[in-house]
Amino acid sequence: MRPSSCQLCSSTDLRLAIDLGHHPLADTFLPADMLDAAEKTYPLRTLLCPDCGYMTLQYVVPPEERYQQVDYSYTSANSPVAVKHFAEMAQQLSVLADLDNTGLAVDIGSSDGTLLKAFKEQTGCRILGIEPAPNIAKIASESGVPTLQDFFNAKTKDEIVKHGKAKVITANNVFNHISDLRDFMANIAASLTDDGLFVFEAPSLFELVKRSAFDTIYLEHVSYFGIKPLRKFFAGFGLVIKDIQENDYMGGSMRVAVGRGQENSGAVEAMVAKEEASGIYLPETYVKFMERIRRFKFDLCLKLFQIKSAGGKIIGIGAATKGNTLLNFCKIDNSLLDCVTDTSPLKVGKYLPGSHLRIIDDKDIPPDTTHALILPWNIGNFLKEKLKHLGFEFIIPSMGE
């Protein structure tokens, strides 16, 4: 499905910005019995709206295909970094939203309920998860987190309203996955109490360009946001931006709180000024961006070829979604990497999409490994510290800031 107009301002002037070639779904890890079947790929390209600054995928894969055709392989609880991040987030948002044991906290794309459990433990509030992946929703429900197995839509909005509307609705690395932002925001506005907050966390377009973080682009990420276009978009639903925070989660994210009442104009205007000064809303910025990432691809592949030519054995660390974009853009497969390691029981034993590299448990790392390519570079230092006792050389494929 190719968008014919901008989701935020309806302009039909959409221009090609970033072209990463054809890719499979990056978040669909393959069981062994799927390896002999043809694997679908789609154009992984982004379009920029020069009128408002919104960036979107050129081709949008239907959400049912992204999240429901193959068992989903990610749970928040498996990552110590995610557990810590969400505990801190729950603490901060409980204060920001004045959440107590009478309020309702809803998490869209709630995974195994890690964030909702933190809200419940810290405030005693009522909680409700909305999770489209059947296997993950089942895990959450069985762990005691009330969860609707569905997408966020008019039906799930009605379920929230039945609970008395929400004091806080969160969507972490979810808002950027939405195919119909207007419908989504209309349902958000109808689900919030008058003083409620919608808080989303998503990769920042500003940081994506600044860090040349092309691997945060994949088919599940429909949108790439700056604050400038969102400010006008939210106003159409009677909502304003009340808080903005930047963090390094996901390799450069922004946490944005939206609600009714008075806009935090100081924070908004400061962010918009920073974005505009960086040139992220100008098509010519992405010509230079493509030049940088092509050079990165050449340099990384050359380094890996030199290691292999010298007799080294390289593995990948962390079966991360962003790693799949990197591997498939750089055309790295089992001719360079022997395997990829992870600790998630939902990933171990499966294969990466595109490269078809086998995922093994961290405890099964081959003893003759000489080098490790860390795929989730945003937690590279954490993984280096965790595995430093193994004595091999780490490669963190980040172009930095």
Secondary structure, DSSP 8 states (H G I E B T S, - for coil): ---SS-TTT--S--EEEEEEEEE--TT--B-GGGTTS----EEEEEEE-TTT--EEESS---HHHHHTSS-----GGG-HHHHHHHHHHHHHHHHHTT--TTSEEEEET-TTSHHHHHHHHHH--EEEEE---HHHHHHHHHTT--EE-S-SSHHHHHHHHHTT-EEEEEEETTGGG-S-HHHHHHHHHHHEEEEEEEEEEEEBHHHHHHTT-GGG--TT--EEB-HHHHHHHHHTTT-EEEEEEEE-GGGSEEEEEEESS---HHHHHHHHHHHHHHTTTSHHHHHHHHHHHHHHHHHHHHHHHHHHHTT--EEEE---HHHHHHHHHHT--TTT-S-EEE--TTTTT-B-TTT--BEEEGGG--TT--EEEES-GGGHHHHHHHHGGG--EEE------
